[in-house]
Amino acid sequence: MTRKINVGTRELKPDEKVLWNLVTRTVVPMRKSAKPELGEPESFSEHMDQFMPAPKRSTPIKDAELRRAKAASQIKPITPEQKPKTAPSPAPIAAHIDKPVYRKIAKGRLPIDSQVDLHDLTQDQAIHRLQAFLTQARNLGQRHVLVITGKGGSPTSEGVLRRMLPIWLNMPAFSSIVNGYQAASRGHGGDGAFYVRLRRLR
């Protein structure tokens, strides 16, 4: 005969019965209305949007800005060895000739090498003749020349060429030629002429 083994039931021991009685006293039966109603399971992806950060809006950059940024990135810094060497600028032109030199020229002890007369010329004609004259005089090694401008056509006129000559002599075209200038003494034309001192040839 085969012996049947009853697996589902077993008589409780005395201590287990005490424990079971204590457990059953604390259990509260669940009401039908309290049972949760299970609906259809919701998809996890439906709630992902509220947890994901909003994508950043890209600011459009103009084509010109992109080209400038690209060009700036390709520019290489200039090293001290690559910097172009600039010629030293000439010393500023003095509005007055040294007093000892001026006195010698006025008294005839220091000769005037040559002179040019700009009287009755237009401003355009006068500045071109002046530049050609001073350049040639310096190339010949001359140091002191006389430039005649005239005092003006009427007693009330200040003389356009007389007013413009100091401005012209301070232009870059003349600054490398002229060292100084000053109104001539009365014996050489007074306010209608100028002594011009030229720079030495190097």
Backbone hydrogen bonds, N-H to C=O, Kabsch-Sander energy under -0.5 kcal/mol:
donor,donor_aa,acceptor,acceptor_aa,energy
6,N,4,K,-0.6
7,V,5,I,-0.9
17,K,13,K,-2.2
18,V,14,P,-1.6
19,L,15,D,-1.8
20,W,16,E,-2.6
21,N,17,K,-2.2
22,L,18,V,-1.6
23,V,19,L,-1.9
24,T,20,W,-2.3
25,R,21,N,-1.2
26,T,22,L,-0.8
26,T,23,V,-0.7
27,V,23,V,-0.7
35,K,32,K,-1.1
38,L,36,P,-0.7
39,G,37,E,-0.7
46,E,43,S,-0.8
47,H,44,F,-1.1
48,M,45,S,-0.8
51,F,48,M,-1.1
52,M,48,M,-1.5
66,L,62,K,-2.0
67,R,63,D,-2.4
68,R,64,A,-2.3
69,A,65,E,-2.6
70,K,66,L,-2.4
71,A,67,R,-2.6
72,A,68,R,-2.6
73,S,69,A,-1.6
74,Q,70,K,-0.8
74,Q,71,A,-0.6
75,I,71,A,-0.5
75,I,72,A,-0.8
79,T,77,P,-0.5
82,Q,79,T,-1.2
83,K,79,T,-0.9
86,T,84,P,-0.6
94,A,179,N,-1.8
102,Y,98,D,-2.9
103,R,99,K,-2.5
104,K,100,P,-1.8
105,I,101,V,-2.3
106,A,102,Y,-2.7
107,K,103,R,-2.1
108,G,104,K,-0.5
108,G,105,I,-0.8
109,R,104,K,-1.6
110,L,104,K,-1.9
113,D,111,P,-0.6
113,D,144,H,-2.7
114,S,144,H,-0.7
116,V,146,L,-2.1
118,L,116,V,-0.6
118,L,148,I,-3.0
121,L,118,L,-1.7
126,A,122,T,-2.9
127,I,123,Q,-2.3
128,H,124,D,-1.4
129,R,125,Q,-2.2
130,L,126,A,-2.5
131,Q,127,I,-2.1
132,A,128,H,-2.1
133,F,129,R,-2.5
134,L,130,L,-2.7
135,T,131,Q,-2.1
136,Q,132,A,-2.0
137,A,133,F,-2.5
138,R,134,L,-2.2
139,N,135,T,-2.1
140,L,136,Q,-1.3
141,G,138,R,-1.8
142,Q,137,A,-2.3
145,V,196,V,-2.4
146,L,114,S,-2.1
147,V,194,F,-2.7
148,I,116,V,-2.9
148,I,146,L,-0.5
149,T,147,V,-0.6
149,T,192,G,-2.1
150,G,192,G,-2.6
157,S,154,S,-1.1
163,R,159,G,-1.7
164,M,160,V,-2.1
165,L,161,L,-2.0
167,I,163,R,-0.5
168,W,164,M,-2.6
169,L,165,L,-2.5
170,N,166,P,-0.9
170,N,167,I,-0.5
171,M,168,W,-2.0
174,F,171,M,-1.8
175,S,171,M,-1.8
176,S,172,P,-0.7
177,I,174,F,-1.8
178,V,174,F,-2.8
179,N,197,R,-3.2
180,G,197,R,-1.5
181,Y,94,A,-1.5
182,Q,195,Y,-1.9
184,A,190,G,-0.8
184,A,193,A,-2.3
188,H,185,S,-1.3
189,G,186,R,-1.3
190,G,185,S,-2.9
192,G,189,G,-1.9
193,A,190,G,-1.4
194,F,147,V,-2.4
195,Y,182,Q,-3.2
196,V,145,V,-2.6
197,R,180,G,-2.7
198,L,143,R,-3.1
198,L,196,V,-0.5
199,R,177,I,-3.2
